[in-house]
Amino acid sequence: MNRILIAAAAIILTTPLAMAGPIDSACIRSDRGARQPNLCQCAQQVANQTLSRADQRLAASFFRDPHRAQVVRMSKRDADNAFWARYKAFAGAAEAYCR
């Protein structure tokens, strides 16, 4: 029984607390993110608190295709407008928290 508890504790203590999410992964692959991994991790933490996984995937796509952000921002669709409001809130929170 003690061996099982020790093995379980070792697994828990060596497992990262948070796996990289879509924002962190996209940020790290970007030119700036590769030089600032802590900033990418911080942005992911804020994203986890403010955006759904679907929103995070859409926001992460902006790293690969910045024009897509412009298309979403200028869209007349209600869903895109709602996303953009959430995205702006995320960006503001990340800017304030991840300094």
C-alpha positions as CSV (number, residue, x, y, z in Angstrom):
1,M,0.0,0.0,0.0
2,N,2.8,2.4,0.9
3,R,4.5,1.8,-2.5
4,I,1.3,2.7,-4.3
5,L,1.0,5.9,-2.4
6,I,4.6,6.8,-3.0
7,A,4.3,6.1,-6.7
8,A,1.1,8.2,-6.9
9,A,2.7,11.1,-5.1
10,A,5.7,10.9,-7.4
11,I,3.4,11.1,-10.4
12,I,1.5,14.0,-9.0
13,L,4.6,16.0,-8.0
14,T,6.3,15.5,-11.4
15,T,3.3,16.3,-13.6
16,P,3.1,19.9,-14.8
17,L,0.2,21.8,-13.2
18,A,-1.1,23.1,-16.5
19,M,-0.6,21.7,-20.0
20,A,0.1,24.1,-22.8
21,G,-3.2,25.4,-24.3
22,P,-3.9,26.8,-27.7
23,I,-2.8,30.4,-26.8
24,D,0.4,29.3,-25.2
25,S,1.3,26.9,-28.1
26,A,0.5,29.5,-30.8
27,C,2.4,32.2,-28.8
28,I,5.5,30.0,-28.4
29,R,5.6,29.3,-32.1
30,S,5.5,33.0,-32.9
31,D,8.6,35.2,-33.3
32,R,8.1,37.1,-30.1
33,G,6.8,34.2,-28.0
34,A,9.8,32.1,-28.6
35,R,11.8,34.7,-26.7
36,Q,9.2,35.2,-24.0
37,P,7.8,31.8,-22.9
38,N,6.7,33.2,-19.5
39,L,4.5,35.7,-21.2
40,C,2.9,33.0,-23.3
41,Q,2.2,30.9,-20.2
42,C,0.7,33.9,-18.5
43,A,-1.5,34.7,-21.5
44,Q,-2.7,31.1,-21.5
45,Q,-3.6,31.4,-17.8
46,V,-5.7,34.5,-18.4
47,A,-7.3,32.8,-21.4
48,N,-8.2,29.8,-19.3
49,Q,-10.1,32.2,-17.0
50,T,-11.8,34.3,-19.7
51,L,-12.2,32.3,-22.9
52,S,-13.8,29.0,-23.8
53,R,-11.7,26.4,-25.5
54,A,-13.4,27.2,-28.8
55,D,-12.6,31.0,-28.3
56,Q,-9.0,30.1,-27.4
57,R,-8.6,28.1,-30.6
58,L,-10.0,31.0,-32.7
59,A,-7.8,33.5,-30.9
60,A,-4.7,31.2,-31.4
61,S,-5.4,31.2,-35.1
62,F,-4.7,34.9,-35.2
63,F,-1.0,34.2,-34.5
64,R,-0.8,32.3,-37.8
65,D,-3.1,34.5,-39.8
66,P,-3.4,38.1,-38.4
67,H,-5.7,39.0,-41.3
68,R,-8.3,36.6,-39.8
69,A,-8.4,38.8,-36.7
70,Q,-9.3,41.7,-38.9
71,V,-12.0,39.7,-40.7
72,V,-13.6,38.6,-37.4
73,R,-13.4,42.1,-35.9
74,M,-15.1,43.6,-39.0
75,S,-17.7,40.9,-39.3
76,K,-21.4,41.7,-39.0
77,R,-22.3,38.3,-37.5
78,D,-23.6,38.4,-34.0
79,A,-21.4,35.4,-33.0
80,D,-18.3,37.2,-34.2
81,N,-19.2,40.4,-32.4
82,A,-19.8,38.5,-29.2
83,F,-16.5,36.7,-29.6
84,W,-14.7,40.0,-30.3
85,A,-16.1,41.5,-27.1
86,R,-14.8,38.4,-25.1
87,Y,-11.4,38.6,-26.9
88,K,-11.0,42.3,-26.1
89,A,-11.7,41.5,-22.4
90,F,-9.2,38.7,-22.5
91,A,-6.6,41.0,-24.2
92,G,-7.1,43.7,-21.6
93,A,-6.9,41.3,-18.7
94,A,-3.7,39.7,-20.1
95,E,-2.1,43.1,-20.7
96,A,-2.8,44.1,-17.1
97,Y,-1.9,40.7,-15.5
98,C,1.1,39.6,-17.6
99,R,3.3,42.7,-17.3
